[in-house]
Amino acid sequence: MKEKKEAKQFLKEFIKNKKLVGSVHPSSKTLTEKMLENINFAKTKIIVEFGPGTGVITKKIVEKMSADATLLVFELHKPFYDNLVEEFKDKPKVKIFNLCAEKLNMVLKENGFEYTDVIISSLPFSNFSKDLTIKILKSAINCLKHGGKFIQFQYSLANKKTLKNLFDQVSIKFTVNNIPPAWVYLCVKKQISSFEKKQI
Ligand SMILES: C[S@@+](CC[C@H](N)C(=O)[O-])C[C@H]1O[C@@H](n2cnc3c(N)ncnc32)[C@H](O)[C@@H]1O
């Protein structure tokens, strides 16, 4: 029942602001699983989510994250933000910001963190200018620890080249079990070798 209500709200917000919301329907269970399957939650202490919408992926992250982990969530669309604040009001480790994803560095610092272990992103890059896409991705890379993961779904392969240029390792999976079908990009920031560390 709740799922139907969320799907209805999602469609309503999409009609109001197509470019920002970027999709007609919340992500499916299959897509959510594919987004989270490469995260070792027991070892992950700082988690960031960009573009949670009605919170389908957020709820799964909250179920899986360890008790001492922190989740920082960025949702620019105010109606979605307000619902998420209500939904997670009893979870002090889930911090929700009505800010653009590009503010990640500022938010990390304000919360006493230097880096994040993982970023889970549903941002509709295909609707963004090239400049904004690059700005958000560069800021995300700067905020990821070495060996950290940036996991992004897209409804096309349009940003494949950009992601491959910016990250050291990119692998792609596809699922038809979503409206619309989607690609999941698993991007890894380079791990510094002990030799490189000595040079810094
Ligand atoms: C395609 S929807 C994905 C929603 C949800 N994660 C899901 O999978 O069902 C994209 C979401 O990104 C949000 N968004 C768009 N631009 C953003 C930005 N610059 N910073 C933060 N959130 C943004 C939209 O408001 C929307 O909720």
Ligand as a Chemical Component Dictionary entry (heavy atoms), coordinates in Angstrom:
data_LIG
# 
_chem_comp.id                   LIG 
_chem_comp.type                 NON-POLYMER 
_chem_comp.pdbx_formal_charge   0 
_chem_comp.three_letter_code    LIG 
# 
loop_
_chem_comp_atom.comp_id 
_chem_comp_atom.atom_id 
_chem_comp_atom.alt_atom_id 
_chem_comp_atom.type_symbol 
_chem_comp_atom.charge 
_chem_comp_atom.model_Cartn_x 
_chem_comp_atom.model_Cartn_y 
_chem_comp_atom.model_Cartn_z 
_chem_comp_atom.pdbx_ordinal 
LIG C1  C1  C 0  15.712 9.549  -10.711 1  
LIG S1  S1  S 1  15.229 10.188 -9.135  2  
LIG C2  C2  C 0  15.742 8.833  -8.103  3  
LIG C3  C3  C 0  14.950 8.692  -6.830  4  
LIG C4  C4  C 0  15.261 7.461  -5.962  5  
LIG N1  N1  N 0  16.639 7.388  -5.567  6  
LIG C5  C5  C 0  14.904 6.184  -6.661  7  
LIG O1  O1  O 0  15.837 5.473  -7.067  8  
LIG O2  O2  O -1 13.721 5.883  -6.792  9  
LIG C6  C6  C 0  16.464 11.460 -8.915  10 
LIG C7  C7  C 0  16.402 12.220 -7.582  11 
LIG O3  O3  O 0  17.502 13.144 -7.532  12 
LIG C8  C8  C 0  17.061 14.379 -6.954  13 
LIG N2  N2  N 0  18.007 15.425 -7.416  14 
LIG C9  C9  C 0  18.086 15.957 -8.663  15 
LIG N3  N3  N 0  19.109 16.828 -8.735  16 
LIG C10 C10 C 0  19.710 16.827 -7.521  17 
LIG C11 C11 C 0  20.855 17.486 -6.984  18 
LIG N4  N4  N 0  21.593 18.327 -7.730  19 
LIG N5  N5  N 0  21.212 17.238 -5.703  20 
LIG C12 C12 C 0  20.481 16.380 -4.927  21 
LIG N6  N6  N 0  19.384 15.730 -5.386  22 
LIG C13 C13 C 0  19.004 15.941 -6.664  23 
LIG C14 C14 C 0  15.637 14.506 -7.493  24 
LIG O4  O4  O 0  14.874 15.419 -6.746  25 
LIG C15 C15 C 0  15.146 13.055 -7.367  26 
LIG O5  O5  O 0  14.636 12.811 -6.108  27 
# 
loop_
_chem_comp_bond.comp_id 
_chem_comp_bond.atom_id_1 
_chem_comp_bond.atom_id_2 
_chem_comp_bond.value_order 
_chem_comp_bond.pdbx_ordinal 
LIG C1  S1  SING 1  
LIG S1  C2  SING 2  
LIG S1  C6  SING 3  
LIG C2  C3  SING 4  
LIG C3  C4  SING 5  
LIG C4  N1  SING 6  
LIG C4  C5  SING 7  
LIG C5  O1  DOUB 8  
LIG C5  O2  SING 9  
LIG C6  C7  SING 10 
LIG C7  O3  SING 11 
LIG C7  C15 SING 12 
LIG O3  C8  SING 13 
LIG C8  N2  SING 14 
LIG C8  C14 SING 15 
LIG N2  C9  SING 16 
LIG N2  C13 SING 17 
LIG C9  N3  DOUB 18 
LIG N3  C10 SING 19 
LIG C10 C11 SING 20 
LIG C10 C13 DOUB 21 
LIG C11 N4  SING 22 
LIG C11 N5  DOUB 23 
LIG N5  C12 SING 24 
LIG C12 N6  DOUB 25 
LIG N6  C13 SING 26 
LIG C14 O4  SING 27 
LIG C14 C15 SING 28 
LIG C15 O5  SING 29 
# 
